[in-house]
Amino acid sequence: MRILAVWDNETEAELISMYLDVDENEVTMTTTPAAFCAAIVSGNPYDIVLMTIGLPDPEAGFELFELVQEHYPDAPVVGACPQSEVFHVVRFMANGMSAYVTRDSGGDYIFMLSAILNSTLDAVRSAREKELTKKLREEVESVRKLQESVLPRNLVAPAGYRICARYEPSRIRVVDGHPVVLAGGDYYDVFTLSDDNIVLLVGDAAGHGMKSCLSIMTMHTLVRMMRRQEHRDPAHFVAEINKGLCDQATVTDKGGFITLLYAIMNTETRTLQWASAGHQPPLLQDLSTGIIEPLAGQDAGGLPLAVDEDEEYETYVCRLPDKFRLMLFTDGLEEAFPEGDDDNQFGLDGIVRTLGETKDLSLEDTLARLFDASNDFTRGSGRKDDTSVLLLERHG
């Protein structure tokens, strides 16, 4: 602890210096206003300041106190005064002094100074950590709301179909033990083309926080611009999005990337075309047979977006059954795990099991059960990654 002190009694000052200058403490002791001023303006780093408030009188002492605040705004100040002059302390405390000690005639207070300085410094640091935590929450919340603002609120399904979607951000625990809801990098969208074909897409930016949020906002802007061109080939659409993102430093900085699954559903023929940029394939549930399986292997598709501007993507085509549920999702759902047991994940098995258990429930209830089952699997620790799920259903 680096201590700057000013004292009005040289004998006491020497004793205080000897008493405090132990362990890893460094004490700079002054006994005149001029010497104290010189130490303040020297620019040397100090963690805490100890000062008698009446040197040479309370008014001059207050001016010295203000000088300390000007040069060391982050250093707590501990004042000292005789019991008979404690009323002078009110002005100092009202203006930011962190603590004070009363001086008894026998000098016993000297033996309390080390504990008082340490506890004051700890209390101030703790209060600042809590304030920083509060500001972190506020900043994260504003970024999170920005990210969630691009997610569609009301999904419109074609005749004969039902559709629903849900997003949940991840959580972390911070210094005071309270959870912070993180800004995330998940994204989904649903829109209809002029021929009534429906487009479904999900995306997932690497990481959390401001960077992943801005990456998703950048991709959202590109998607909104390009959807007006009504690309009929998913692979071509994904390739164009990839080229646009490769030019965006917001996304590519520090190895950033985005996974994307883009699908077009012909609602008349039930033909699904889709392309993947590093994203897991759609999961199909045949409601007639009960079979639940991915539409392709996990290695289907190309590299994530913003990795290689020349990457080529493939369009996969399949005919869906008469009665089905189609699920597009991000990896937060299957990668849920209990605290300290990240090898034990909810996984695709957990998703398939839950879908099988809920095939007779409404689409909305099924979606809720998927999130609940994944979260319950963590045994209360919560998912560590953003989670998005998009469900499309046709009952025939």
C-alpha angles and dihedrals in degrees: 000000000000109000129192113194139178121193135179097213117063095201092052090043091058092049092048091050092050092047096047098038094083136107107005097333121127114201125197105190124191129178103191133057090238094054090045091051091049091052091048096052093042091087093228112150117255129179097198140006127220116194140165104233097215102063105156089338135334093265093053089041090056090053089053089049091054090049089054091051091050095052100030107030092161097048115094116230124219115197129203132200141151117274090250092060100044090116088071089063092069092075092050095047091048089056099049110286106150101211144340140212128209118230116228121203093244093056095237090136089073090074090056096052098086093052092044094050093047095047092046092051091047092049093049092048091048091050091050092050090053091048091049089048090052091050090047090054092048093048094045090048092053092049091045091053089050091054094045091049090074093056113099114252102199117037114202116207124203118250111289094021137091126206136183137164140187138192128198124181123223124252136220132188118238137197098293093046096251120127121248118207105225129222105249144205103226122120138177135173140179126195140156126239124221092265090054093254109144124229121212124185140167129186138185125197118208116259132358139272133037097340096052090043092053090045090056092045089053092051091045089056092051092047091050091049095047098042088073087066090058098219108206096194112071093201091056092047092051091047091053092049089049093053091049093050094047087067093053114092089192088070103031098045113115094005097303122169142163130224117216138186114194121185136176118202122200100212094200100050096026088231114155123201118186143166130196133209101196093316128126113259123255118278116231125204115193103210092198099052100024091232114148119188143139116265090235142000121288090255093060116121133024140285121310117270121276094028103094122006091204095054114132121215133204130228115223119203129197139160113235124219123257093258117033150134119224119200128197115182147159123243096256090084098056097033094061111128140167117266110281094006104086092152089066104071133172086238134170088302090062092049093049091046092051093046090051092051093050105042091113094049125089117272091250093051090047090053091050092049091051091055094042094048093048092048093045089054089066090062093231100316093102131220115306094208136053114269129208128172128183119190127192120186137188121184096185 
